[in-house]
């Protein structure tokens, strides 16, 4: 059974239009008619047609020009051209230029039905492929977000709901909580995912440079502007503009950004022409914008334009259950990149990671694991591989005990034994006899300890 579709038929001959309408209506298609190219374009701008059938030879706007204009207005629409035998070469060129197919006059009812069915089928296939690609990109992007805490689960639920829409989003959280990662996930799961994701750091550039980078400039607009240059707003066309640290925008730039959001238009620096812009805006901040509005340092109207949907990212210290999964995720990533055989994080090291306050949040944890993987000599991350500030940061803090005295003592002894043996085997290159001599114990006793901790001397051979 054919899936329904909406079709626009364009021809200056009323009889041909009526024939097409009758044939296609019998197959369940919705058919609209236009007697010239200008009328057809007006309908295309206001109605979502799936396919257009157009005569190649028409007075005024001919089929070739209509094809080009239609593809600019509705890039996804499938176009079938009707041509006389004498213009088949032109019709073939039209196919190369983007038309799906052509029908030579006179054509039969069956030929028209087959061409339309194939054209609509091609469109559905393209849409399915785009949807699969979008879902794949979205899945891959979400895989980078490791979270099991209720706070992050709630944030990701908002991400999934808002991503398919065009609503502006404000992502809030401390530095290092992953605001750009969330913004990229929203973009990847949106209908704009095939267009660019353009990040702008509002805090890193002085106002005049930020303005020229964002809006672009015309030749001669300022000293050094030897040629015109498009800005990042133009780069983000049909995609997503990510404004990081939006709270650091100057009052002048806030006013100009507000106009862009309201009018969807802007001028390059030194330019007069108004340029249209179609993009989604995601902003991020670690500042209290409501307080800035009260103090008069951030525009209230801009705040409400940006704050359509808010996503709050909790600090890492507020979701300690995410520390171990994140640490192991980063460990696997950096071990693969460094070609190292580190396979885990010791209990003692993980305990320290979970007790630390992480003022730099996820970014600091990621850097810590990368450093540990780079510097460790063992096949396990131990407290000796962690930076001194982190060790000092947990010194004196309360230790969460989960077992009896004997159990907690056993954990400490096991961690010490594994760390000591690993370092010993590294120093001796996996030579058991030398390791036993340095440890002051028999080879058989050393073998038993190695077996107990799953350490294999072959891994330490030089």
C-alpha angles and dihedrals in degrees: 000000000000118000112235120257139180116240134190115205117198124190136132090224111084092200092057091049093051091049092053092046094052095046095048097039089060088060092054098257122141106236128195124185135218128178097203142024097253092055090046093053091049090054092046090055092054105031131053103234120179098203139013128206112198137174113240094217114054132141115258108004108027127208096265093055091043089052092054094045093045092052090052092049097040110014091180097055118111115226127204116189124208113216142174117238091256092062100045091113088057090048091052089053088050090056088053088051094055110286113133097218145331134229120212117220127279098040130171129239090251093052091052093047093049093047092050093045091050092046093052091044090053091051092050090050091052091049092049091050092050091049092050091049091048092050091047092051090045092050093048091048093049091050087067090059106081110190138141101160119109091240094056093040089057091048092050090049089059090047092055092048098046098039097081091051130075094233117136112246132209114204114199131190146106121292111285098023093117103261094153091047089056091048091052090049090053090050093047091053094046132091086249093062094112091056123074127289104214119192122198121188103214092190100053101060131062114245098258093048093044090052094052092044093049101039101025122223144245125241110279094015090128140348109301096022093122093157138020116265132190118233135227091269088065091045089055093055110146088357138078129292112205114201107195119199092009090174090072095063115120120242090254093052091045090057093049093047090049090056090051091052093046101041101024085224136103143169127231116243106279092010133119102195117097110229122204118230130194112189144123119244125216116180130190134196143168091201132091101253093181090059090046089053090052090049092048095241095112125045114249093211091052091048092056092045090056098036098068091122122012125204115193116204113200120222116259092248087060093058106041092163088071095056098081095045091047093047092050091046092054091043092057091046097050095040089056092048094047095043090233127146097224104143107180153352118260120242091246092050092047090049089056092048091052093048096048117098097224102213087182091051121204093346091058092048091050092051091047093054092046090052092048093050091048096050106033120108093194136073089245134054110244133179088266088067095055123094117263094240090060092049090048090045093062097038110117095011119124117273114225104232116200102173144036124289091264092050095048091046090050091053092053092048093048092050091048092049094049093046093046094047093047092052090045094053091047091053093047097040091239094305103150096193093053091043092052091049092051092046092049094234140110121271091240092054091048091050090053092051092048091050091048091056096039094243118153120201092214089070091061099045112128 
